[in-house]
Amino acid sequence: MSHFHQSGRDCGKRLLEIDGSQKSGSGTILRLSIAMSAILLKPLHLYNIRQKRPKPGLKHQHLRAVLTAANICKANVKGAKVGSKELWFFPTKIVGGRFHAEIGTAGSIPMLLMTVLPICTFARNPVCIDISRGGTDVSYSPTINYLKYVFLPVLAKMGLKCNLTIHRYGYYPKGLGRVTLKIQPNQNLLPLHLEKFGRLRNLRGISVCTFLANQQVAKRQAKEAAKTLTLHGYESNMEVVNDYSNPEQKGSSITLLAQTDSNVLLGSDAIGELGKPSELIGRNAADNLIREIEGRGTVDIHLADMLIPYVALAKGESVFTTCSWTDHLETNIWLTHEILKVKFRVEKVNKLFKITKNA
């Protein structure tokens, strides 16, 4: 029995009260609050949901994430409807098993996975989640290949074993993507120690296009990314994927990653857009990765905030460095302190932000 499950029962029915207008005022507060409520088995009252966004309240993709999380932790939910700015969430148990979620729009599959994965980590039995009719590669979200090749491998270093299968890529505006994630729960996550950047060992990329092979979109993205990296002195290997999984929705993406000999894994990605040359997509991804490499942080700008809940839940001290202090990073550190009472120390070391979760 994990410490967190036990503490949830010990705390009885006292509500976690979270104001969604704090810090970034974004969907990240919703996603992380739901996950922490489920793990602690403590009821949650969340209000002012996405208060600082142009259209506050639950959007369709947020609602899907809430309902999928509720299904996994057998929660009763009140206020779960599109546009709702207030939500009550009453989790009961995280057993595990097979689950299916259907988004029905181009809403982000990676964001839904990031909501439920912390919950699945604390399940009693293995979990298999099948998510269909959503976006695998859409704006304001990591690409599905970023999750597969950067996020999940770093979590594996913390003892969380997952297997992600991409059945169908999905893009804006129709979505229609489908993936399956299998999770081997681990209630005793290992701390993360990433202090030294080390020497660059391997640079690679995965450039994907769906029903755009005739225009050589994936090839052009990859070629420009490799060219940009070479101009900065970095040799890379590019995998070009001409995908035919989704005949109803064309699209493209590129995901780049850099590994060092000290266990550091950095990533960047970019998504194709109508009217934007494929070369520009490849160059943008490469420029972002170069910025990360030359900044010499041990965790990239996006991974930094995504790791916070896992670092918070792991026993013992964790430490990593990152180049940028973002709204999402600040929000996740604030929220895990509010809910889990864990303490983080943030220091500026040279040009890097050193994030330490106290033991």
Secondary structure, 3 states (H helix, E strand, C coil): CCHHHHHHHHCCCCCEEEECCCCCCCHHHHHHHHHHHHHHCCCEEEECCCCCCCCCCCCHHHHHHHHHHHHHCCCEEECCCCCCCEEEEECCCCCCEEEEEECCCCCEHHHHHHHHHHHHHCCCCCEEEEEEEEECCCCCCCCHHHHHHHHHHHHHHCCCEEEEEEEECCECCCECEEEEEEEECCCCCCCCEECCCCCEEEEEEEEEEECCHHHCHHHHHHHHHHHHHHHCCCCCEEEEEEECCCCCCCEEEEEEEEEECCCCEEEEEEECCCCCCHHHHHHHHHHHHHHHHHHCCCCCHHHHHHHHHHHHHCCCCEEEEECCCCHHHHHHHHHHHHHHCCCEEEEEECCEEEEEECC
